[in-house]
């Protein structure tokens, strides 16, 4: 399974709370819902449809999973929602238990075993293992070299601080730009893959 990351991201690299005001206020973040003015259904919707067409399972961090689990089940009847609800879902958490997994087809990955278990998933057969949001998890996956594709929807806004997906520590990681398209709202939808060893 390829691990494919999809993120709404600001020009200054922030991915925190793109969906709504109360989504994630950690650190006093006050710009929740910042992605809405830039969403272009024609270009960005098509990008999500394409990504989901090759998705075999979803992988989330705890907070993103909880946000999704509170929203998607009640949207049954919409084709995208039906696909989200039907797909196998993995949630990485140190605090959730199996009894908390209220969203159907959800499986817990204990936080202290996450890297090893995700590596096993990646080596198994199946469609893409798609990750949305989940900045802490994505940072770990990038740090561990477990990301096969990075799909960034780069929005023309500066947020001045907030959560990012990019690991620090000074390691150089080179990516190839595989495709790019610009929406009518000025969003660059860019697909990157790690550069193969030369």
C-alpha positions, 0 to 999 in steps of 0.5 A: 500500500502506498501512503498518500498524504493530502493536506490543505496548507497555507503559504506559511506551511500551516495545516491546523483547523482548515475546516471550522472554528472549533476544529483545533484551537491548540496554542490559541489558534484563532483562524479555524475554517480558513480554507473555506474561501479558497475551496474550488469544487471543480479543481479541488473536488476533482483532486479529492475524487481522484485521490479517493479512487485509488484509496484502499484504507484511511489512516488518521491521528486521533484528533482528525479521526474524532472530527471525521467520525463526528461528521461523516456517518450522518452524511450517508447518501452522498457518494463521497460520504458513503465511500468514507464510511465504507472504507477501512479506517485506522486511527493512531492513538495513545488514549482511545480504546477499542470501545471508543471506535464508534465510526464503522470499520475503524481499527485502533493502532496503539501510539507506541506501536504506530511506526512498526504497524504502519510499516507492516500495513504499507508492505501489505497488498491493497490500494493507497493508505490515505492520510488527511489532516493528522499533522502529528502523525504526518510529521512522524511518517515523513520523519520515518520515510514512510510517505510515498506521495504528498498532495498539497493544496497550497492556499494563498493565505498567511496564517502567522503560525500553527501546526505544520506537517513538516519535521524539523531536525535538519534532515534534507529530503528531496521531492519530485513535483509530479503534477500541479494545477491551479484553481480559480481561487488561486490554490495550487494543487501539487503532487510530490513524490520522494526523489528516487535514489540516483 
